[in-house]
């Protein structure tokens, strides 16, 4: 997430990429593996993701 390749490609299209801090990236990775890859979407996880990207 933190590498510039995707950020630069998105910026070319006028899209700003938001990259969470290390703790946020770890949270995302954990939730992807434990829940989202299995089709599980909880309100708690949804709220956790929103906290990372909505101020």
N, C-alpha and C positions, 0 to 999 in steps of 0.2 A: 504493500500500500504506500509505503513512504518513498518509493523511487519515483523519479520524475517522468518516466516514460508515459504512464497513463495520465498523469496530471497535465503534461504538455499536449498530448493528443486531445484531451478534453478541452483544454484552454483554446486550442485552434478552432474549436466549434463554439466558443463562447461559454463553456461550462466550467465553473470553478469546482475543483475536487476538494472535498473536506476530508482530511486524514486525522483520525483520532490519535491521541498520545499512546504510548506503549501499553498502558493499562487498558485503554479502550480497545486497542487492537487485540489484546489477549482476551478480553471479554467477548469480542466478536468471534474469534477463532473457537473459543470454548462453546459458545452457544450454537455456532454452525455445526460443530461435530456432535454435540450432545442432543440437540433438538431439531434444528432447522433441516438438516440433511435427512432426518427421519419424518419430516412433515409435521413436526410438532411446533406450534406457534402459540405461546402463552402471552397473556396480557402483561405479565411481569417482564418477559423478554422484550416485548414490543416497547414497553416504557423505558427499558434500559437502553435500547437502540436510540430512541428519540432523545434521551438525555445526552447521548454522545454528539448528536448533530443539530439539535434545536436549542438555541439559547434563550 
